[in-house]
Amino acid sequence: MTGMRRIGVIVVAGSMMLPLAGCSRTSDGTIVMDKPVTLPTLTLPSAEPLVPSWMKRKPEPEPVSVAQNFPPPPEKKKAPTPRKTQPPVVATGSGNLACKNVSEGGRVRMICE
């Protein structure tokens, strides 16, 4: 019963709102709307098809440039290499070393003077 009552209330409310629609009757009996009711239009942008990236067509590769069209390579510049100088050998004393073998408990140790 509540469903029927709800439908009845909707019908009565709708019929009460009809005079608010702005309709008027002319002398010949036709009904003319002063301000036609316009519903908002949903202008959706054109949707692109959802295609996975692996299914899309790949753009064609650009043509390969021929080696003749390239400019010549720049000249290579060689930086002067610095001369490697060896440290001077300093001779002290007679040049003979006296070495002694000092071994303790399996450890080999040499002392040179």
VEXFIGU-197851 format. One record per atom (N, C-alpha, C): residue in three letters; x, y, z. Coordinates in steps of 0.05 Angstrom, whole numbers, plus 32768, in hexadecimal, padded with zeros to 4 digits. Each point is the difference from the previous one (the first is absolute). Layout:
! residues N
ALAXYZ...
This chain:
! residues 113
MET80107FE88000MET7FF080188000MET801180198000THR80177FFE800DTHR801180188001THR800B80067FE4GLY80047FEC7FEFGLY800A80057FE5GLY7FEB800F7FEFMET7FE77FF88003MET7FEB800E7FF2MET7FFD801D8009ARG80038004801AARG7FFE801B800BARG801780117FF6ARG80177FF57FFEARG8018800F7FF7ARG7FFC80087FE3ILE7FF67FEE7FEFILE7FFB80067FE4ILE7FEA80157FFDGLY7FEC7FFF8011GLY7FEB80147FFFGLY800A801C8007VAL801280018014VAL800B801A8008VAL8011800B7FE9ILE800F7FEF7FF2ILE801180097FEAILE7FEE800B7FE9VAL7FEA7FF27FFAVAL7FEE80097FEBVAL7FF4801B8007VAL7FF680038018VAL7FF480198008VAL801480178000ALA80187FFB800AALA801580158000ALA800780077FE3GLY80027FED7FEFGLY800780067FE4GLY7FEA80107FF2SER7FE77FFA8006SER7FEA800F7FF3SER7FFF801C800BMET800880058019MET8000801B800BMET801780117FF4MET80147FF27FF6MET8017800F7FF5MET7FFC80077FE3LEU7FEC7FF47FF3LEU7FFC80067FE3LEU7FFB801D7FFBPRO7FEF800F8010PRO7FFC801C7FFAPRO801A80108002LEU80137FF7800FLEU8019800F8002LEU80127FFC7FE8ALA7FF97FEF7FEEALA80107FFB7FE8ALA800080187FECGLY7FEE80128003GLY800080187FEFGLY7FF17FFC7FE6CYS7FEC7FEF8000CYS7FF07FFC7FE7CYS7FE980148000SER7FF980087FE8SER7FE980127FFDSER7FF07FF77FE7ARG7FE680038002ARG7FEF7FF87FE9ARG7FF980197FF0THR80027FFD7FE6THR7FFA80177FEETHR7FE37FFF7FF9SER7FF680157FF1SER7FE480027FF9SER7FF67FEA7FEEASP80127FF47FF0ASP7FF67FEA7FEFASP80017FE5800EGLY800A7FFF8019GLY7FFF7FE88010GLY801A7FF18001THR8015800A7FF3THR801A7FF28002THR800F80088019ILE80107FEF8009ILE801080058019ILE801C80087FF8VAL80088017800BVAL801B800A7FF9VAL800F8003801BMET80197FF78000MET801180038018MET800F801A7FFDASP7FFE80118015ASP800E80197FFFASP801F7FFC8001LYS80087FF08013LYS801C7FFA8003LYS80037FE17FFFPRO80087FF57FEBPRO80027FE37FFEPRO80137FF68015VAL7FF97FE9800BVAL80127FF48014VAL80177FF37FF2THR801880078009THR80187FF57FF4THR800E7FEF8015LEU80057FE97FF9LEU800F7FEF8012LEU801E80037FFAPRO80107FFE8014PRO801D80037FFBPRO800A7FE97FEETHR800F80087FECTHR800A7FEB7FEETHR801C7FF7800BLEU80037FE77FFELEU801A7FF58008LEU80117FFD7FE8THR801080157FFBTHR80127FFE7FE9THR801A7FF38009LEU80027FE77FFALEU80187FF18008LEU801480027FE9PRO801980038008PRO801580007FEAPRO80007FE57FF3SER800980017FE7SER80017FE77FF1SER80137FED800DALA7FF67FEA8008ALA80117FED800FALA80107FF07FECGLU801A7FFE8006GLU80117FF07FEFGLU7FFD7FE38009PRO80017FEE7FEEPRO7FFD7FE48008PRO80177FF88013LEU7FF97FF08014LEU80147FF78013LEU800E7FE87FF4VAL801880057FF5VAL800F7FEB7FF4VAL801A7FFE800FPRO80087FE88008PRO801A7FFD800EPRO801780097FEFSER80158009800DSER8017800B7FF1SER800D7FEC7FEETRP7FFF7FE78007TRP800D7FEC7FEFTRP7FF07FFA7FE7MET7FE680097FFFMET7FF07FFC7FE8MET800080187FEDLYS800A8017800ALYS800080187FEFLYS80157FFE7FEAARG7FFA800D7FEBARG801380007FEAARG801780128007LYS80187FF67FFALYS8018800F8006LYS800580137FE9PRO800980198006PRO800680127FEAPRO80177FF67FEFGLU7FFF80067FE7GLU80157FF77FEEGLU801A800E8007PRO80167FF28000PRO801A800D8007PRO800880157FEBGLU800E80148009GLU800980157FEEGLU80157FF47FEEPRO8002800B7FE8PRO80157FF57FEEPRO801C8005800BVAL80117FEC7FFCVAL801B8001800AVAL801080147FEESER800F8011800ESER801180137FF1SER80187FF17FF4VAL800680077FE8VAL80177FF37FF2VAL8019800E800AALA80167FF08001ALA8019800B800BALA800B80177FEEGLN7FF880017FE7GLN800A80157FEFGLN7FF4801B8009ASN7FE98000800DASN7FF480198008ASN800C800C8019PHE80107FF0800FPHE800B800B8019PHE801880117FFAPRO800580148011PRO801880107FFDPRO80197FF08008PRO801880087FF8PRO80187FF18007PRO80048003801FPRO800D7FEC800CPRO80048001801DPRO801580158006PRO7FFE800C8018PRO801480148007PRO801C7FF48004GLU801480107FFBGLU801B7FF68003GLU80077FFB801DLYS800E7FEA8004LYS80077FF9801CLYS801880108008LYS7FFE800B8018LYS80168010800BLYS800F7FEF8013LYS801A80007FFDLYS80117FF18012LYS800D80148013ALA7FFC7FFA801AALA800D80118014ALA801C7FF68004PRO801380128004PRO801B7FF78004PRO80027FEF801ATHR800D7FEA7FFETHR80037FEE8017THR8017800A8011PRO7FFB8002801APRO801780098011PRO80147FEA8003ARG801980088001ARG80167FEC8003ARG80007FF5801CLYS80037FE78001LYS80027FF3801BLYS801D80028009THR8003800D8016THR801B8002800BTHR80027FED8017GLN80167FF28001GLN80047FEE8016GLN800E800F8017PRO7FFA7FF98019PRO800D800E8016PRO801E7FF98000PRO801080138008PRO801D7FFC8000PRO80077FEB8015VAL80147FF07FF9VAL800A7FEB8012VAL8015800D8011VAL7FFC7FFE801AVAL8013800C8013VAL80117FEA800CALA801980017FFDALA80127FEC800AALA800B800A801BTHR7FFB7FF18015THR800B8008801ATHR80127FE98009GLY80168008800CGLY80127FEC800BGLY800E7FF27FEASER80087FE88006SER800F7FF07FEDSER7FEE7FF17FEDGLY7FE77FFE8006GLY7FEE7FF27FEFGLY7FFC7FE38008ASN800F7FF78013ASN7FFD7FE48009ASN7FEE80008019LEU7FEE7FED8001LEU7FEF7FFD8018LEU80097FE88010ALA7FFE80038019ALA80067FEA8012ALA7FE67FF6800BCYS7FF87FE77FF9CYS7FE77FF58009CYS80057FE98014LYS7FEF7FFF8014LYS80017FEB8014LYS7FE67FF18001ASN80017FE68003ASN7FE97FEF8003ASN7FF87FFE801DVAL7FEA800B8008VAL7FF67FFF801CVAL7FE67FF17FFFSER80007FE78007SER7FE87FEF8000SER7FF87FF9801CGLU7FE680038005GLU7FF67FF9801BGLU7FE77FEE7FFDGLY80007FE9800BGLY7FE97FEE8001GLY7FF27FFC7FE6GLY800D7FFA7FEAGLY7FF47FFB7FE6GLY7FFB80187FEFARG80068018800BARG7FFC80197FF0ARG801B80087FF5VAL800180057FE6VAL801980077FF3VAL8001801E7FFFARG8017800B8009ARG8002801D8000ARG801D80087FF8MET800280137FEDMET801A80097FF6MET8003801D8008ILE80178007800BILE8006801C8006ILE801880077FF0CYS7FFD80167FF0CYS8015800A7FEFCYS8008801B8009GLU801B80058001GLU800A801A8008GLU8013800B7FEB
